[in-house]
Structures are given as structure tokens and as C-alpha cells.
Amino acid sequence: MPTAAGATRTDEAIVLSGVRRSYTTASRLNLLSGRRVPTASFEAVRGVDLSVRRGELFALLGTNGAGKTSTVELIEGLARPSAGEIRVLGHDPVAERGRVRFRTGVVLQSSGFPSALTVAEMARLWHGTLTRPLPVDAMLEAVDLAGRADVETNKLSGGERRRLDVALALMADPEVLILDEPTTGLDPESRRTIWGLVTGLVERGSAVLLTTHYLEEAEQLADRIAIMHAGVIAREGTLAEIVADTPSRITFTRPEHLDLARLETPGARVHVTDEIVIETPTLQDTLARVLAWAGDEPLGSLNARVASLEQVFLAVADRPLTNA
Ligand SMILES: Nc1ncnc2c1ncn2[C@@H]1O[C@H](COP(=O)(O)OP(=O)(O)OP(=O)(O)O)[C@@H](O)[C@H]1O
């Protein structure tokens, strides 16, 4: 999924500028102490800028409680930001909800279906509310629910409910699709089914915003990735851009017959325990030096690899909350 080069403002389907969201908890009586707990305010989103272009899949990653759902809910128009501006397809998602709603598909973390309806009844009901919907049968087929069409929605498994959610969101062939952890709890085959559907939508020019805890999902699907931590976007860019600043690693078990003092690795950091870990911005050069130093001596469990998204993610997650 190549990203359109030189994207202009008109390519941007979702734009957030300086967005903040605070939650206020009302004062309450503590029954044990008999005292009132005062009103408190907590800022979950602390100045987020991001944009998602048409024909692009943007993955929003983050630690638990980072503020992903709080951000996604603002984009969906379920709440207003306490500061900043949001535009979806050029419109305010709260004030101009009517202009955005039918062009946007949403899969929330938890969904509810009327329990008395079967899968097919639910899908037909939803189909009737849409302007130019895709056919019900084709959508149920696409998410492998055709054989479950007559089952009541409350008898579906968690994974089947998730797939029904996705089918309903895609039925409108939306220009913007927002997926909040769509594949959590799904088996690998169902996950691949959903990946295929979402990829097809992006290829047809829709903008997709995906939150996920599966880093490989972001690695495989996303044109751009943002890592959120403690209410702010800590890293953002293509996968290559995100890992570029993080050093590569060479590891091997500590050799008995070699003198570590003779190992020269300029620009690299060497950590010595039972294992030697070398972090380097120049993997090829440092590896050549390590191999020359080792000569004929075999290095146990030798491993050399460029930085991974997981490494970057863990480094962000380790940051103190106040300095994120
Ligand atoms: N209604 C609420 N009232 C008060 N605080 C809230 C409310 N909803 C969320 N929060 C807090 O806001 C912060 C961000 O929560 P949010 O659900 O947006 O994070 P998240 O990145 O989606 O997390 P996860 O990956 O665990 O789903 C958390 O500290 C959470 O406790």
C-alpha cells in the first residue's frame, strides 16, 4: 500500500491539530471516611497532531491507557475535545455529524447487537439505513458468517461478533474507516480475513485509522504508524522512519578465550553480562569489527539485527509518564 507522495490538505481525510481531552470525575462521598472526595480532572489526550490520508492505513499504537480510545472517540464525534480541532472529510465530527456519519465506518472495542435478531436480520436492518450499501449476502460471505446467518446475535462467539461488527462497518463502503482493536481475540484465520477486507478498502482509496496491540499487524498493514504514550504521540512515521533512530543490536554469549578489552566498536555501546549486547548505529561496520576480533573463535548464539518496531515500542513504554 504505497502512500501517495506529496500529499496535500485535500488528501487528508482525518486531521487532528493540538487535540486534548480531559475527563472530570464529580465529587463523591467516601463511605468509609465520611468525607467528600473532591472533583478531579484528568487529561488523557495532551496535544495530539495527526493526519490520515485517503488511500492510507494509519496505525495508532500505544501502551495501556495511552489515550488511543479517548482519541478515537473524538474522531468518531462521540465527544468534543477540550482543546484543539478535528476534521473528518473536512467537517467537524460533532457539529456536522450528519455530513460525516454516513461516509464513516466504525468498529468500536465493544459493540452491542439487539439479541432478538439473527445475523441476517441485523445485517438487513443496518443495510436499510445506508445510502449506497454493499449487498448483505456478499458482506456476510466476506467475513465467513454466511453459514451463521440464521443464528441469533447473542449466540455468536466473541470472534463471530467481531466479524459481524466489521461486516456492518464495511457495508457502507466508507471513505473513512475507524477500527478500535478490531482483531483482538480473533483466531489467525479470522484476523487475516479482516486484514484482507481492510486492505482492499484502502486500495480503493479510503482512509483507515486502526488502533491495535498487535505490533505485527501494524508492521504488515500500516503505511504510517504513531506510538502514543501518556496522552501524547511519542513517535510517528513510516516503519522505516520509526526504527531508523533506534540502534541495531549484536548479541553473543561471553567468549572464554577472547579479551573484550581488545574489541573496538567506535560509536557503539557495549553491555557485558553473561551475554554481550552491542547497540550500534552502524550494524555492518560493527559486525565486521566483531568478526575480525573473534577470528577463528566461534561466538555462541551470535545474532545481529536491525531495530524492530517492538524495540522502539518498548523503549517508548519505558519512558517516565511525566516526560513522555
Ligand atoms: N470516562 C473516563 N473517565 C475518567 N478517566 C478515563 C475515562 N476513560 C478513560 N479514562 C482514562 O484515560 C486514560 C486513557 O484511556 P484510553 O481508554 O483512551 O486508553 P487506551 O490507549 O485506549 O488504552 P487500552 O490500550 O488499555 O485500551 C486512562 O488513564 C483511562 O483510565
The ligand as a Gaussian input file, in Angstrom:
#p B3LYP/6-31G(d) Opt

LIG

0 1
 N      -14.598000       8.041000      31.311000
 C      -13.384000       8.204000      31.855000
 N      -13.225000       8.910000      32.998000
 C      -12.006000       9.096000      33.545000
 N      -10.860000       8.614000      33.023000
 C      -10.951000       7.896000      31.871000
 C      -12.222000       7.657000      31.242000
 N      -11.988000       6.919000      30.122000
 C      -10.644000       6.715000      30.064000
 N      -10.037000       7.300000      31.123000
 C       -8.591000       7.309000      31.397000
 O       -7.929000       7.917000      30.304000
 C       -6.702000       7.254000      30.026000
 C       -6.671000       6.828000      28.584000
 O       -7.637000       5.790000      28.396000
 P       -7.926000       5.171000      26.958000
 O       -9.015000       4.156000      27.116000
 O       -8.108000       6.253000      25.980000
 O       -6.527000       4.440000      26.669000
 P       -6.146000       3.359000      25.571000
 O       -4.858000       3.815000      24.985000
 O       -7.269000       3.147000      24.634000
 O       -5.904000       2.081000      26.490000
 P       -6.077000       0.497000      26.183000
 O       -4.993000       0.137000      25.229000
 O       -5.841000      -0.074000      27.550000
 O       -7.462000       0.278000      25.641000
 C       -6.600000       6.102000      31.022000
 O       -5.793000       6.510000      32.103000
 C       -8.026000       5.897000      31.470000
 O       -8.080000       5.407000      32.792000

